[in-house]
Amino acid sequence: MKVISDSSPLIFLSALGLLDILRIEFGEVLIPEAVYREVTANNLKGSGEVQDADWIRVV
């Protein structure tokens, strides 16, 4: 199943330390470039987790 995410689940789950739930449930998660920039550009809590997650693919 292909899953495309917007920024809200990434921001909130990573801030809570629960980002891995998405990997466990879906395997690979696709995000648009704009979502990646929004999540990582502002040094939000958990943004490093999104950057390091090799199962999140920017499309």
N, CA, C and O atoms as a Tinker XYZ file with bonds, in Angstrom:
   236  protein
     1  N      0.840000   -1.167000    0.000000    73     2
     2  CA     0.000000    0.000000    0.000000    64     1     3
     3  C      0.891000    1.237000    0.000000    63     2     4     5
     4  O      1.837000    1.323000    0.783000    81     3
     5  N      0.593000    2.189000   -0.871000    73     3     6
     6  CA     1.334000    3.444000   -0.881000    64     5     7
     7  C      0.640000    4.436000    0.047000    63     6     8     9
     8  O     -0.578000    4.608000    0.010000    81     7
     9  N      1.452000    5.082000    0.878000    73     7    10
    10  CA     0.933000    6.065000    1.823000    64     9    11
    11  C      1.656000    7.374000    1.587000    63    10    12    13
    12  O      2.885000    7.423000    1.543000    81    11
    13  N      0.880000    8.434000    1.436000    73    11    14
    14  CA     1.433000    9.778000    1.287000    64    13    15
    15  C      0.999000   10.578000    2.499000    63    14    16    17
    16  O     -0.179000   10.590000    2.854000    81    15
    17  N      1.952000   11.246000    3.135000    73    15    18
    18  CA     1.660000   11.980000    4.361000    64    17    19
    19  C      1.835000   13.475000    4.157000    63    18    20    21
    20  O      2.638000   13.925000    3.339000    81    19
    21  N      1.061000   14.229000    4.923000    73    19    22
    22  CA     1.324000   15.658000    5.003000    64    21    23
    23  C      2.147000   15.900000    6.266000    63    22    24    25
    24  O      2.573000   14.947000    6.918000    81    23
    25  N      2.370000   17.140000    6.608000    73    23    26
    26  CA     3.305000   17.454000    7.685000    64    25    27
    27  C      2.772000   17.174000    9.088000    63    26    28    29
    28  O      3.550000   16.812000    9.971000    81    27
    29  N      1.489000   17.328000    9.315000    73    27    30
    30  CA     0.951000   17.215000   10.679000    64    29    31
    31  C      1.274000   15.889000   11.365000    63    30    32    33
    32  O      1.792000   15.909000   12.482000    81    31
    33  N      0.991000   14.729000   10.746000    73    31    34
    34  CA     1.331000   13.480000   11.436000    64    33    35
    35  C      2.830000   13.333000   11.682000    63    34    36    37
    36  O      3.243000   12.808000   12.716000    81    35
    37  N      3.634000   13.791000   10.744000    73    35    38
    38  CA     5.084000   13.691000   10.914000    64    37    39
    39  C      5.559000   14.546000   12.078000    63    38    40    41
    40  O      6.368000   14.099000   12.892000    81    39
    41  N      5.060000   15.767000   12.160000    73    39    42
    42  CA     5.466000   16.687000   13.223000    64    41    43
    43  C      5.042000   16.158000   14.587000    63    42    44    45
    44  O      5.856000   16.086000   15.508000    81    43
    45  N      3.777000   15.790000   14.718000    73    43    46
    46  CA     3.268000   15.380000   16.022000    64    45    47
    47  C      3.825000   14.030000   16.471000    63    46    48    49
    48  O      4.209000   13.879000   17.631000    81    47
    49  N      3.873000   13.057000   15.578000    73    47    50
    50  CA     4.402000   11.755000   15.976000    64    49    51
    51  C      5.890000   11.819000   16.293000    63    50    52    53
    52  O      6.345000   11.177000   17.241000    81    51
    53  N      6.649000   12.575000   15.524000    73    51    54
    54  CA     8.082000   12.670000   15.821000    64    53    55
    55  C      8.324000   13.433000   17.115000    63    54    56    57
    56  O      9.236000   13.088000   17.866000    81    55
    57  N      7.530000   14.458000   17.392000    73    55    58
    58  CA     7.677000   15.208000   18.645000    64    57    59
    59  C      7.378000   14.326000   19.857000    63    58    60    61
    60  O      7.947000   14.521000   20.930000    81    59
    61  N      6.486000   13.359000   19.678000    73    59    62
    62  CA     6.135000   12.438000   20.760000    64    61    63
    63  C      7.046000   11.210000   20.810000    63    62    64    65
    64  O      6.913000   10.364000   21.694000    81    63
    65  N      7.973000   11.122000   19.849000    73    63    66
    66  CA     8.854000    9.964000   19.785000    64    65    67
    67  C      8.161000    8.725000   19.242000    63    66    68    69
    68  O      8.590000    7.603000   19.509000    81    67
    69  N      7.092000    8.921000   18.481000    73    67    70
    70  CA     6.296000    7.811000   17.971000    64    69    71
    71  C      6.288000    7.720000   16.448000    63    70    72    73
    72  O      5.420000    7.060000   15.875000    81    71
    73  N      7.223000    8.359000   15.800000    73    71    74
    74  CA     7.254000    8.374000   14.339000    64    73    75
    75  C      7.326000    6.963000   13.760000    63    74    76    77
    76  O      6.798000    6.703000   12.679000    81    75
    77  N      7.972000    6.070000   14.470000    73    75    78
    78  CA     8.151000    4.701000   13.990000    64    77    79
    79  C      6.827000    3.961000   13.787000    63    78    80    81
    80  O      6.784000    2.955000   13.079000    81    79
    81  N      5.759000    4.448000   14.397000    73    79    82
    82  CA     4.438000    3.838000   14.197000    64    81    83
    83  C      4.086000    3.813000   12.713000    63    82    84    85
    84  O      3.508000    2.841000   12.226000    81    83
    85  N      4.429000    4.867000   12.003000    73    83    86
    86  CA     4.129000    4.921000   10.571000    64    85    87
    87  C      4.889000    3.839000    9.811000    63    86    88    89
    88  O      4.335000    3.201000    8.916000    81    87
    89  N      6.151000    3.632000   10.163000    73    87    90
    90  CA     6.953000    2.591000    9.504000    64    89    91
    91  C      6.387000    1.208000    9.807000    63    90    92    93
    92  O      6.280000    0.367000    8.915000    81    91
    93  N      6.030000    0.979000   11.053000    73    91    94
    94  CA     5.491000   -0.324000   11.446000    64    93    95
    95  C      4.183000   -0.611000   10.709000    63    94    96    97
    96  O      3.949000   -1.727000   10.246000    81    95
    97  N      3.348000    0.399000   10.612000    73    95    98
    98  CA     2.029000    0.212000    9.996000    64    97    99
    99  C      2.076000    0.152000    8.469000    63    98   100   101
   100  O      1.354000   -0.631000    7.853000    81    99
   101  N      2.941000    0.992000    7.852000    73    99   102
   102  CA     2.881000    1.142000    6.398000    64   101   103
   103  C      4.164000    0.770000    5.652000    63   102   104   105
   104  O      4.139000    0.650000    4.427000    81   103
   105  N      5.264000    0.589000    6.345000    73   103   106
   106  CA     6.533000    0.293000    5.666000    64   105   107
   107  C      7.183000    1.558000    5.150000    63   106   108   109
   108  O      8.002000    2.165000    5.840000    81   107
   109  N      6.829000    1.956000    3.958000    73   107   110
   110  CA     7.381000    3.170000    3.352000    64   109   111
   111  C      6.306000    4.260000    3.330000    63   110   112   113
   112  O      5.136000    3.996000    3.054000    81   111
   113  N      6.731000    5.480000    3.626000    73   111   114
   114  CA     5.826000    6.629000    3.585000    64   113   115
   115  C      6.395000    7.637000    2.596000    63   114   116   117
   116  O      7.574000    7.985000    2.661000    81   115
   117  N      5.565000    8.096000    1.697000    73   115   118
   118  CA     5.961000    9.088000    0.700000    64   117   119
   119  C      5.517000   10.467000    1.164000    63   118   120   121
   120  O      4.421000   10.633000    1.701000    81   119
   121  N      6.391000   11.466000    0.950000    73   119   122
   122  CA     6.015000   12.841000    1.274000    64   121   123
   123  C      6.466000   13.765000    0.141000    63   122   124   125
   124  O      7.527000   13.559000   -0.449000    81   123
   125  N      5.665000   14.771000   -0.155000    73   123   126
   126  CA     6.075000   15.763000   -1.148000    64   125   127
   127  C      7.256000   16.591000   -0.631000    63   126   128   129
   128  O      7.455000   16.720000    0.577000    81   127
   129  N      8.019000   17.139000   -1.548000    73   127   130
   130  CA     9.167000   17.988000   -1.194000    64   129   131
   131  C      8.749000   19.129000   -0.271000    63   130   132   133
   132  O      9.464000   19.449000    0.678000    81   131
   133  N      7.599000   19.744000   -0.538000    73   131   134
   134  CA     7.126000   20.862000    0.290000    64   133   135
   135  C      6.880000   20.426000    1.734000    63   134   136   137
   136  O      7.141000   21.192000    2.662000    81   135
   137  N      6.392000   19.227000    1.931000    73   135   138
   138  CA     6.166000   18.706000    3.284000    64   137   139
   139  C      7.509000   18.495000    3.978000    63   138   140   141
   140  O      7.666000   18.846000    5.147000    81   139
   141  N      8.470000   17.926000    3.266000    73   139   142
   142  CA     9.803000   17.721000    3.845000    64   141   143
   143  C     10.408000   19.053000    4.291000    63   142   144   145
   144  O     10.957000   19.155000    5.388000    81   143
   145  N     10.306000   20.064000    3.440000    73   143   146
   146  CA    10.849000   21.387000    3.790000    64   145   147
   147  C     10.137000   21.967000    5.003000    63   146   148   149
   148  O     10.781000   22.536000    5.884000    81   147
   149  N      8.821000   21.831000    5.059000    73   147   150
   150  CA     8.059000   22.374000    6.188000    64   149   151
   151  C      8.461000   21.711000    7.501000    63   150   152   153
   152  O      8.599000   22.379000    8.526000    81   151
   153  N      8.645000   20.413000    7.465000    73   151   154
   154  CA     8.969000   19.670000    8.684000    64   153   155
   155  C     10.401000   19.932000    9.133000    63   154   156   157
   156  O     10.660000   20.014000   10.334000    81   155
   157  N     11.331000   20.065000    8.200000    73   155   158
   158  CA    12.744000   20.154000    8.567000    64   157   159
   159  C     13.302000   21.571000    8.608000    63   158   160   161
   160  O     14.333000   21.795000    9.241000    81   159
   161  N     12.667000   22.520000    7.965000    73   159   162
   162  CA    13.241000   23.862000    7.846000    64   161   163
   163  C     13.231000   24.649000    9.143000    63   162   164   165
   164  O     14.101000   25.493000    9.356000    81   163
   165  N     12.276000   24.394000   10.006000    73   163   166
   166  CA    12.122000   25.218000   11.208000    64   165   167
   167  C     12.725000   24.600000   12.458000    63   166   168   169
   168  O     12.461000   25.064000   13.567000    81   167
   169  N     13.533000   23.556000   12.292000    73   167   170
   170  CA    14.130000   22.858000   13.434000    64   169   171
   171  C     13.091000   22.490000   14.482000    63   170   172   173
   172  O     13.318000   22.654000   15.681000    81   171
   173  N     11.956000   21.994000   14.021000    73   171   174
   174  CA    10.913000   21.553000   14.927000    64   173   175
   175  C     11.393000   20.343000   15.708000    63   174   176   177
   176  O     12.239000   19.584000   15.235000    81   175
   177  N     10.849000   20.166000   16.905000    73   175   178
   178  CA    11.195000   18.987000   17.691000    64   177   179
   179  C     10.851000   17.750000   16.875000    63   178   180   181
   180  O      9.728000   17.619000   16.387000    81   179
   181  N     11.794000   16.858000   16.726000    73   179   182
   182  CA    11.580000   15.638000   15.966000    64   181   183
   183  C     11.934000   15.743000   14.496000    63   182   184   185
   184  O     11.847000   14.750000   13.774000    81   183
   185  N     12.332000   16.928000   14.030000    73   183   186
   186  CA    12.639000   17.064000   12.600000    64   185   187
   187  C     13.829000   16.197000   12.201000    63   186   188   189
   188  O     13.898000   15.718000   11.068000    81   187
   189  N     14.754000   15.996000   13.114000    73   187   190
   190  CA    15.892000   15.127000   12.836000    64   189   191
   191  C     15.473000   13.688000   12.585000    63   190   192   193
   192  O     16.075000   12.997000   11.764000    81   191
   193  N     14.443000   13.236000   13.290000    73   191   194
   194  CA    13.932000   11.883000   13.076000    64   193   195
   195  C     13.408000   11.721000   11.654000    63   194   196   197
   196  O     13.615000   10.686000   11.020000    81   195
   197  N     12.733000   12.744000   11.164000    73   195   198
   198  CA    12.202000   12.697000    9.800000    64   197   199
   199  C     13.358000   12.670000    8.802000    63   198   200   201
   200  O     13.321000   11.912000    7.833000    81   199
   201  N     14.375000   13.485000    9.031000    73   199   202
   202  CA    15.524000   13.519000    8.135000    64   201   203
   203  C     16.261000   12.182000    8.117000    63   202   204   205
   204  O     16.760000   11.767000    7.070000    81   203
   205  N     16.333000   11.513000    9.248000    73   203   206
   206  CA    17.098000   10.271000    9.362000    64   205   207
   207  C     16.317000    9.022000    8.960000    63   206   208   209
   208  O     16.904000    7.954000    8.784000    81   207
   209  N     15.013000    9.146000    8.816000    73   207   210
   210  CA    14.179000    7.972000    8.530000    64   209   211
   211  C     14.356000    7.544000    7.073000    63   210   212   213
   212  O     13.875000    8.214000    6.159000    81   211
   213  N     15.046000    6.430000    6.866000    73   211   214
   214  CA    15.280000    5.963000    5.495000    64   213   215
   215  C     14.029000    5.362000    4.854000    63   214   216   217
   216  O     14.034000    5.050000    3.663000    81   215
   217  N     12.984000    5.200000    5.616000    73   215   218
   218  CA    11.722000    4.666000    5.102000    64   217   219
   219  C     10.748000    5.778000    4.692000    63   218   220   221
   220  O      9.662000    5.498000    4.184000    81   219
   221  N     11.138000    7.040000    4.913000    73   219   222
   222  CA    10.362000    8.180000    4.417000    64   221   223
   223  C     11.030000    8.628000    3.129000    63   222   224   225
   224  O     12.214000    8.965000    3.121000    81   223
   225  N     10.276000    8.633000    2.047000    73   223   226
   226  CA    10.830000    8.979000    0.741000    64   225   227
   227  C     10.177000   10.251000    0.225000    63   226   228   229
   228  O      8.953000   10.358000    0.157000    81   227
   229  N     11.020000   11.213000   -0.136000    73   227   230
   230  CA    10.543000   12.480000   -0.696000    64   229   231
   231  C     10.292000   12.273000   -2.184000    63   230   232   233
   232  O     11.160000   11.791000   -2.912000    81   231
   233  N      9.090000   12.644000   -2.624000    73   231   234
   234  CA     8.726000   12.475000   -4.042000    64   233   235
   235  C      8.336000   13.802000   -4.655000    63   234   236
   236  O      8.000000   13.861000   -5.837000    81   235
